[in-house]
């Protein structure tokens, strides 16, 4: 039976935080298009309860096989061409966000600091994973293939395969785990102590198999029961060769010493709601066609962005009066991983030394970085060339992608990257640090790629884009067209699922179980 279950803490359109939401949504939509029945399992966060109760159906209530015996419910919603199973437990009922406390949480309880992770975050992950396996077993479901997303689903294969309560129920199930980020914290590792061992709930020998650097690591646990992959070939290579050890720490060294196989598969992108030729679907006021070299709509999108900012000044800092270009934009998270220090340095230097360029950054993240950007925006008001938008609105973000000339991505490391592809579709050429999945941006062809200590690094790449914009408009238009075509031809999800994911998922030689092979 061609059936796959995706297990995740995020899903685009429902529970959104980082890039995981886009990958899960796009995979869930694309698998049915190539003939696979697709299910997604997601926690029923408190903020989703009203919507799910309205659109869905309660299909099960029971208790978890975990020793806590938590009460559980399952609700299903038909979400286009796939089914979403929402798992409700008491620990998720009061959550108004996915991973961190909101400003409202901080007002209600001063100990819950905005932006900090939930105090019961580890327990949430484990309650979800035990709940998923309990739901499957209690309702008679034997998923042929399970693809978990990140460390939030890392203990699920061990729970399903080693806990006596499930006996041999999942013996024929192929488990796989997709690692979106292997950095410390992102793997959802837990300090090794008696309290966390109780939260995990497995037998002590099984828990000890997950030990890494005095932590219980969900991905290490998964490696004993599941296939592992990460979201680009180059990131997999960085992890297994040691080139990412500064950021992944003991995890990369464990991969090498344990000889654990790690597949690398670069993410795709769903273009249906991002193609500027269909402005209604793309969420922009005016369309344009990169294939025909029609950029009038792009200029109009910039005007709409300017008007939108003037009408909604909250959380907007600085002053931008130079809208005629070139406009350098960034939309994303303000964290060390995203190269915020390099971004800050480049913008500061350009505002002082390079009067041709203007900047618009739309981002949230660590408070220290937000404050740094706010300070820079206020300190450079007189230039009229820098605007910092310290909030996220989907409609506004789409305008930022459409309005820019160049997209800034100085990431210190980047497992895959999706915003570079989104920018390419909108004719906004990415400037990327050549790391991880960003190697898919071909320098001088679909964007600009740099290495830190070669040819002037980030600043050198920035100067090349200025020269292109000012002196070579035909070459700029040709690059924009090529970048657009590259996304359409190389990074569509159905193609990636058929050519890369299915051969990996269904290859039992790399996951030997004595049952008949799955259909392909």
C-alpha positions in Angstrom: 0.0 0.0 0.0 1.4 3.4 -1.0 0.8 5.2 2.2 3.0 7.6 4.2 2.6 9.3 7.6 4.4 12.6 8.3 4.9 13.3 12.0 5.7 16.9 12.9 5.3 19.7 15.4 4.7 22.1 12.5 2.5 22.3 9.4 2.1 25.3 7.1 -1.4 26.9 7.3 -1.9 25.4 10.8 1.0 25.5 13.2 3.8 27.7 11.8 7.3 28.6 13.2 10.3 28.0 11.0 11.0 26.4 7.6 9.8 23.0 8.8 6.2 24.1 8.3 6.8 24.7 4.6 8.5 21.3 4.0 5.8 19.3 5.8 3.0 21.2 4.0 4.7 20.8 0.6 5.5 17.1 1.2 1.9 16.4 2.4 0.6 18.1 -0.8 3.1 16.5 -3.2 3.0 12.9 -2.1 -0.7 12.4 -3.2 0.2 13.9 -6.6 2.5 11.0 -7.2 0.0 8.4 -6.0 0.7 8.1 -2.2 -2.0 8.4 0.4 -0.7 10.9 2.9 -1.4 11.6 6.5 0.1 14.2 8.8 0.1 13.9 12.6 0.3 17.2 14.5 -0.2 18.3 18.2 -3.5 20.0 18.8 -2.2 23.2 20.3 -4.6 25.2 22.4 -4.7 28.0 19.9 -5.9 25.6 17.2 -8.7 24.0 19.2 -11.6 26.3 18.0 -10.6 25.8 14.4 -10.2 22.1 14.6 -13.5 21.6 16.4 -15.2 23.6 13.7 -13.5 21.9 10.7 -12.7 18.5 12.0 -14.1 15.3 13.6 -13.1 13.7 16.8 -12.2 10.1 16.0 -10.7 8.7 19.2 -10.2 9.2 22.8 -8.0 7.1 25.1 -4.9 7.1 27.2 -1.2 7.1 26.4 0.9 4.0 26.7 3.5 6.1 28.6 3.6 5.5 32.3 2.0 8.9 32.9 -1.2 7.5 31.3 -2.2 10.9 30.0 -5.6 11.3 28.5 -5.6 11.8 24.7 -7.9 12.7 21.9 -7.5 12.5 18.1 -9.3 14.8 15.6 -9.0 14.6 11.8 -9.4 17.3 9.2 -9.3 16.7 5.5 -6.8 19.3 4.3 -7.0 19.3 0.6 -5.6 16.1 -0.8 -4.3 14.7 2.6 -5.6 14.1 6.1 -4.3 15.8 9.2 -4.6 14.0 12.5 -4.5 16.4 15.5 -3.5 14.8 18.8 -4.8 16.5 21.9 -3.2 16.1 25.3 -3.5 18.3 28.5 0.1 19.5 28.0 -0.8 21.2 24.7 -4.1 22.7 25.7 -2.8 25.9 27.2 -0.2 26.7 24.4 -0.6 29.9 22.4 2.5 29.2 20.4 4.5 26.2 19.2 7.8 26.4 21.0 8.2 29.7 22.9 6.3 32.0 25.2 4.5 34.9 23.6 4.2 38.5 24.9 0.7 37.6 26.2 2.2 34.7 28.1 4.7 37.1 29.7 1.9 39.5 30.7 0.0 36.7 32.4 3.0 35.3 34.1 6.2 37.3 34.4 8.3 34.1 34.7 7.3 33.2 31.2 9.7 35.4 29.2 8.8 36.2 25.6 10.9 34.3 23.1 12.1 31.7 25.6 11.3 28.0 25.2 8.5 26.4 27.2 9.7 25.0 30.5 8.0 21.7 29.7 9.2 21.6 26.1 10.9 18.2 26.4 7.9 16.7 28.0 5.7 18.1 25.2 7.8 16.3 22.6 7.7 13.0 24.4 4.0 13.2 25.2 3.3 13.9 21.5 5.5 10.9 20.4 4.0 8.5 22.9 0.6 9.7 22.0 1.2 9.1 18.2 2.2 5.5 18.8 -0.6 5.0 21.3 -3.2 6.4 18.8 -2.0 4.1 16.0 -2.0 1.0 18.1 -5.4 1.7 19.7 -7.1 2.4 16.4 -5.5 -0.5 14.5 -3.3 1.5 12.2 0.0 0.1 10.9 1.6 2.8 8.9 3.8 1.4 6.1 6.1 4.4 6.1 6.6 7.0 8.8 8.7 10.1 8.1 9.4 12.1 11.2 10.6 15.7 11.1 13.4 16.8 13.4 14.2 15.8 16.9 10.7 16.4 18.0 9.9 13.0 16.4 13.3 11.4 17.2 12.2 9.1 20.0 9.1 7.9 18.2 10.9 4.9 16.4 12.3 3.7 19.7 8.9 4.1 21.4 7.1 2.2 18.7 9.7 -0.6 18.3 11.1 -1.2 21.8 8.2 -0.6 24.2 6.5 -3.9 25.2 3.1 -2.4 25.1 3.3 -2.2 21.3 4.7 -5.7 21.0 5.5 -6.3 17.4 2.8 -4.0 16.1 5.1 -1.8 14.1 7.5 -4.6 12.9 6.7 -4.0 9.2 6.8 -0.1 9.5 9.7 1.7 7.9 10.7 4.6 10.1 12.7 7.5 8.8 13.7 10.8 10.3 14.5 14.0 8.5 17.0 16.3 10.3 16.2 20.0 9.5 19.0 21.3 11.8 21.6 19.4 13.7 22.8 22.2 15.8 22.8 22.1 19.6 19.3 22.6 20.9 17.7 22.1 17.5 18.1 18.3 18.0 15.9 18.5 21.1 18.5 16.8 23.3 17.8 16.5 27.0 20.3 16.5 29.9 21.0 13.0 31.1 19.3 12.8 34.5 16.7 10.7 36.3 13.9 13.2 35.7 14.4 13.3 31.9 14.8 9.5 31.9 11.3 9.3 33.4 10.0 11.7 30.8 11.3 9.6 28.0 9.7 6.5 29.6 11.6 3.8 27.8 13.6 1.0 29.5 17.0 2.3 30.8 19.1 0.2 28.3 17.2 1.7 25.4 17.5 5.2 26.8 21.3 4.8 27.3 21.6 4.0 23.6 20.7 7.6 22.9 23.5 9.1 25.1 25.7 11.8 23.5 27.8 14.2 25.4 25.9 13.7 28.7 22.6 14.2 26.9 19.8 12.0 25.7 19.7 12.7 22.0 16.5 11.9 20.0 18.3 11.7 16.7 20.9 9.2 18.1 18.0 7.2 19.5 16.3 7.2 16.1 19.4 5.9 14.4 19.0 2.5 16.0 15.5 2.1 14.6 15.2 4.4 11.6 16.9 5.8 8.5 18.3 9.3 8.8 18.4 12.0 6.2 19.1 15.8 6.3 17.8 18.5 4.0 20.7 18.9 1.5 23.5 16.9 0.2 26.1 19.5 1.1 24.9 19.8 4.7 25.1 16.0 5.1 28.7 16.2 3.8 29.6 19.0 6.2 28.3 17.0 9.1 30.1 13.8 8.1 33.4 15.3 7.2 33.7 17.6 10.2 33.3 20.9 8.3 30.3 21.8 10.5 31.7 20.7 13.8 31.9 24.2 15.1 28.1 24.4 14.9 27.0 20.7 15.4 29.6 19.9 18.1 29.6 16.3 19.2 26.8 15.2 16.8 29.1 15.3 13.7 31.8 13.5 15.5 29.3 10.8 16.6 28.1 10.4 13.0 31.7 9.7 11.9 32.7 7.4 14.8 29.5 5.4 14.7 29.5 5.2 10.9 25.8 6.0 10.9 24.5 6.5 7.3 23.1 10.0 6.7 21.4 10.7 3.4 21.3 14.2 2.0 18.3 15.3 0.0 17.9 19.0 -0.9 14.4 20.3 -0.2 12.0 21.3 -2.9 9.6 24.1 -3.0 5.9 24.3 -3.9 5.6 27.1 -6.4 1.8 27.2 -6.8 1.4 30.0 -4.2 4.7 31.8 -5.0 4.7 32.3 -8.8 4.5 36.0 -9.5 2.7 35.3 -12.8 -0.4 34.5 -10.7 -0.6 37.4 -8.3 -3.7 36.2 -6.5 -2.2 32.9 -5.6 1.2 34.5 -4.8 -0.4 37.0 -2.5 0.9 40.1 -4.2 -1.2 43.0 -5.5 0.3 43.0 -9.1 1.8 40.2 -11.1 4.9 40.1 -13.3 6.5 37.6 -15.6 10.3 36.8 -15.3 10.2 34.6 -18.4 9.0 37.6 -20.6 11.2 40.1 -18.8 8.1 42.0 -17.6 9.1 43.7 -14.4 6.5 46.5 -14.3 4.5 44.6 -11.7 7.6 44.2 -9.5 8.0 48.0 -9.4 4.3 48.4 -8.5 4.7 45.8 -5.7 7.4 48.1 -4.3 5.0 51.0 -4.3 2.4 48.9 -2.5 5.0 47.9 0.1 5.8 51.5 0.7 2.1 52.4 1.2 1.5 49.4 3.4 4.4 50.4 5.7 3.1 54.0 5.9 -0.3 52.8 6.9 1.0 50.3 9.5 3.9 51.9 11.4 3.9 49.7 14.5 7.1 47.8 15.1 8.8 49.6 12.2 12.0 51.5 12.8 14.2 53.7 10.7 13.4 55.6 7.5 13.4 54.6 3.9 12.9 57.3 1.3 15.1 55.9 -1.5 12.8 53.4 -3.1 14.1 53.6 -6.7 16.7 50.9 -6.0 18.8 48.9 -5.7 16.9 47.6 -2.7 18.5 44.9 -0.5 16.0 42.9 1.6 16.1 40.1 4.2 13.2 38.3 5.8 13.8 35.7 8.5 15.0 35.0 12.0 17.6 37.0 13.9 19.9 34.3 15.3 23.6 33.6 15.3 23.1 30.9 12.7 21.6 33.4 10.3 24.8 35.5 10.3 23.3 38.5 12.0 26.7 39.9 12.9 27.8 39.9 9.3 24.4 41.4 8.2 24.7 44.2 10.8 28.3 44.9 9.7 27.5 45.1 6.0 24.4 47.3 6.5 26.3 49.7 8.8 29.2 49.9 6.4 27.0 50.4 3.3 25.0 53.1 5.0 28.2 55.0 5.6 30.2 54.3 2.5 27.9 53.2 -0.3 25.1 55.7 -1.0 23.5 53.7 -3.9 22.1 51.0 -1.7 19.0 50.9 0.5 18.0 48.2 2.9 14.8 46.7 4.3 15.0 43.9 6.9 11.9 42.2 8.2 12.9 39.9 11.1 12.3 38.7 14.6 14.5 36.6 16.9 16.8 36.9 19.8 16.1 40.1 21.7 19.7 41.2 21.7 19.8 41.1 17.9 16.4 42.9 17.6 17.7 45.6 19.9 20.8 45.9 17.8 18.8 46.4 14.6 16.5 48.9 16.2 19.5 50.9 17.4 21.0 50.9 13.9 17.7 52.0 12.3 17.3 54.9 14.7 21.0 55.9 14.5 20.8 56.1 10.7 17.5 57.8 10.2 19.1 60.8 8.4 20.3 58.5 5.6 16.8 57.5 4.6 18.1 54.2 3.4 17.3 51.6 6.2 14.1 50.2 7.5 13.8 47.5 10.1 10.4 45.8 10.5 10.4 43.9 13.8 7.3 41.7 13.2 6.1 39.0 10.8 3.0 39.3 8.7 2.6 36.8 5.8 1.1 39.3 3.4 3.8 41.9 4.2 6.6 39.3 3.8 5.4 38.4 0.3 5.6 42.0 -0.6 9.2 42.2 0.7 10.2 39.2 -1.5 8.5 40.8 -4.5 9.8 44.3 -4.0 13.5 43.6 -3.5 16.3 43.5 -6.0 18.7 41.4 -3.9 18.1 39.1 -0.9 20.7 38.9 1.9 21.6 35.4 3.3 24.9 35.6 5.2 24.1 32.4 7.2 26.9 30.9 9.3 25.5 27.6 8.4 22.3 26.7 6.5 21.1 23.1 6.3 19.0 23.8 3.2 17.5 27.2 2.8 14.1 27.9 1.3 14.1 31.7 1.3 16.7 31.8 -1.4 14.4 29.8 -3.7 11.4 32.0 -2.8 13.5 35.1 -3.6 14.5 33.6 -7.0 10.9 33.1 -8.0 10.2 36.8 -7.3 13.2 38.0 -9.3 15.1 39.0 -6.2 18.6 37.6 -6.6 20.0 36.0 -3.4 23.4 36.8 -2.0 24.4 33.8 0.0 27.3 32.5 2.1 28.4 29.3 0.3 27.5 26.8 3.1 25.1 23.9 3.4 22.2 23.9 1.1 23.0 27.4 -0.2 25.4 25.9 -2.7 22.4 25.4 -4.9 22.7 29.2 -5.7 25.1 29.3 -8.6 27.3 32.3 -8.5 26.7 34.7 -11.3 23.9 32.6 -12.8 21.0 32.3 -10.3 22.4 34.7 -7.6 25.6 35.5 -5.9 27.6 33.1 -3.7 30.7 34.0 -1.6 33.1 32.5 0.8 34.2 34.4 3.8 37.8 34.8 3.1 37.9 35.0 -0.7 37.3 38.0 -3.0 36.2 40.3 -0.3 33.6 37.9 1.2 30.1 39.3 1.8 31.2 42.9 1.1 32.8 41.8 -2.2 29.6 40.0 -3.3 27.6 43.1 -2.3 29.8 45.3 -4.5 29.4 43.0 -7.5 25.6 43.2 -7.2 25.8 47.0 -7.2 27.9 47.0 -10.3 25.4 44.6 -12.0 22.4 46.8 -11.1 24.0 50.0 -12.2 26.0 49.0 -15.3 24.5 45.8 -16.7 20.7 45.9 -16.6 20.4 43.3 -19.4 22.7 40.9 -17.5 20.6 41.5 -14.4 17.4 40.7 -16.2 18.9 37.5 -17.7 20.1 36.4 -14.2 16.6 37.0 -12.8 15.1 34.9 -15.6 17.6 32.1 -15.1 17.0 32.0 -11.4 13.3 31.8 -11.9 13.6 28.9 -14.4 16.0 27.1 -12.1 13.4 26.8 -9.4 10.7 25.6 -11.8 12.9 23.0 -13.4 15.0 21.7 -10.5 13.2 22.2 -7.2 9.6 21.1 -7.6 8.6 18.7 -4.8 7.0 15.9 -7.0 10.2 15.5 -8.9 12.3 15.4 -5.7 10.0 12.9 -4.0 10.0 10.6 -6.9 13.7 10.8 -7.7 15.2 11.0 -4.3 12.8 10.3 -1.4 11.0 7.2 -2.6 14.2 5.3 -3.6 15.6 6.1 -0.1 12.5 5.4 1.9 11.5 2.1 0.2 15.0 0.6 -0.1 14.9 -2.2 2.5 18.6 -3.1 1.8 19.4 -0.1 4.0 16.6 -1.0 6.5 16.4 -4.8 6.5 13.0 -6.1 7.7 11.7 -9.5 6.6 8.5 -8.5 5.0 7.5 -8.1 1.4 8.8 -4.9 -0.3 6.6 -1.9 -0.6 5.2 -1.0 -4.0 7.0 1.8 -5.8 
